Amino acid sequence: MVELGSDLVVVGAGIVGLSHALHAVRAGLRVTVVERDERAVGASVRNFGHICTTAQAGEVLELAEAAREEWLRLGAEAALPILEHGTVVVARTGAQARLLEEFAAERGDAVRPLTSRAAGELLGFAPPGIAAAAHLPADLRVDPLTASARIAAHLEGLGVVFRWRTNVLALEPGLVSTTRGTIRTARTVVAVGHDVDRFFPDVADEHRLVRCRLRMLEVDAPAGAVPPAVLTGTSMLRYDGLSQQPSAADVRAELLAGSPALLEQGVNLMLTQRPDGRLVIGDTHHSAVTEDPFEDETSDALVLAEMERLFGAPLTVRRRWRGVYASSPKAPFLVTEPIPGVTVASVTTGIGMTTALGLAKRTLAGLLVTT
Ligand SMILES: Cc1cc2nc3c(=O)[nH]c(=O)nc-3n(C[C@H](O)[C@H](O)[C@H](O)COP(=O)(O)OP(=O)(O)OC[C@H]3O[C@@H](n4cnc5c(N)ncnc54)[C@H](O)[C@@H]3O)c2cc1C
């Protein structure tokens, strides 16, 4: 069966696919989204929901700022709650405190230094042993468990057609073959996250694409409301805006000397709060082309112990899960056209919630010019 009539087929209903569908339907295109599962259950629902704008740098910061505006617009249009409490970055050593001073000096009002008392008031709890902190007021937060479904429902309302439980098998110029027939289309955007190699192994090889596997936990909140997202010293090595500061080398050296397991397990100790009050805490990072099916118990134990140290209180785990995202050492984004009319779009740094809405706008603008 050949289905007629799409200007654009998007493969994948994660945040990258939905972002492309949104900008395309706003541009007046007839859009079909094809998703292999009955609802999105990939990286886009397994994350912190942290729109981590301020800690980015360069091109990524530009796209993140564009995406931030789009989240606010989408929030209003799709009745999607967008939390505007920002992020608090907690420093627990002298080097971490110096790094925050450097960041604040570079960014002006976007980074507001906090006394430990003011940090405690914003956080809703007082981390013991805090050396300094900073508030990044522009950062946003969404609930990843509900955001994708809400955006998909909004897109359906705008006329986007969704084909759920439909696996895309093959792509050719103008044709998308699926388990439920073939769709004719002028253009295709392939937004399959870490599975680019399933369609285009050469593209994945060229970009040295690997699967980055993360461990996440959900715990009861020991201290009630924690309105902002919370980043810590390990986060200072992960986001370019922070890791490019002069004191980052000292932060790394301190961690290497005092807590090498945090670096070995690729820990980025951070948290966000769910609407029901539970805290999402994490995370660890392990990369390979094919993800290891086994979980090492030491990863979760390490994250839990560090988070208990941050709260100065024991935590009760309620749920655990794994998330996987695409990662490339070459560039933060992969956008390429391996065959005519078929564009692959993947965020390759673990910041798709922060950037996808901006990346898709830029990618679509390029495609519309050439269509
Ligand atoms: C644990 C974790 C925490 C994170 N925290 C954050 C955060 O707080 N902030 C942030 O900015 N980023 C965060 N990220 C990164 C972010 O979640 C990802 O960058 C983003 O979700 C990737 O979106 P995506 O649409 O490319 O992938 P996915 O959400 O994985 O979507 C890809 C979709 O394609 C579908 N698909 C694949 N193959 C086919 C096929 N053949 N046919 C049909 N459909 C197919 C899949 O079923 C899936 O639904 C985190 C990631 C993880 C894993």
The ligand as an ORCA input file, in Angstrom:
! r2SCAN-3c Opt
* xyz 0 1
  C      19.071      9.812     31.240
  C      19.152     11.024     30.353
  C      19.092     12.313     30.912
  C      19.130     13.421     30.074
  N      18.903     14.656     30.617
  C      18.781     15.710     29.778
  C      18.395     16.990     30.288
  O      18.041     17.144     31.458
  N      18.410     18.047     29.419
  C      18.726     17.899     28.107
  O      18.755     18.887     27.384
  N      18.988     16.688     27.576
  C      19.021     15.606     28.388
  N      19.296     14.375     27.868
  C      19.481     14.237     26.416
  C      18.135     14.217     25.708
  O      17.202     13.425     26.417
  C      18.340     13.666     24.292
  O      19.339     14.450     23.642
  C      17.064     13.753     23.480
  O      15.977     13.225     24.193
  C      17.242     12.993     22.161
  O      16.004     13.086     21.487
  P      15.723     12.223     20.198
  O      14.378     12.588     19.724
  O      16.881     12.330     19.260
  O      15.803     10.714     20.718
  P      14.658      9.735     21.411
  O      13.923     10.505     22.431
  O      15.409      8.551     21.805
  O      13.684      9.494     20.213
  C      14.003      8.716     19.074
  C      12.727      8.050     18.645
  O      12.937      7.411     17.387
  C      12.164      6.226     17.390
  N      12.678      5.321     16.364
  C      13.919      4.773     16.293
  N      14.022      3.976     15.224
  C      12.820      4.021     14.599
  C      12.312      3.377     13.422
  N      13.055      2.538     12.691
  N      11.027      3.632     13.060
  C      10.252      4.455     13.792
  N      10.691      5.075     14.923
  C      11.966      4.858     15.316
  C      12.348      5.683     18.801
  O      11.344      4.732     19.135
  C      12.277      6.960     19.623
  O      10.968      7.253     20.092
  C      19.288     13.249     28.686
  C      19.371     11.967     28.131
  C      19.287     10.861     28.954
  C      19.338      9.484     28.328
*
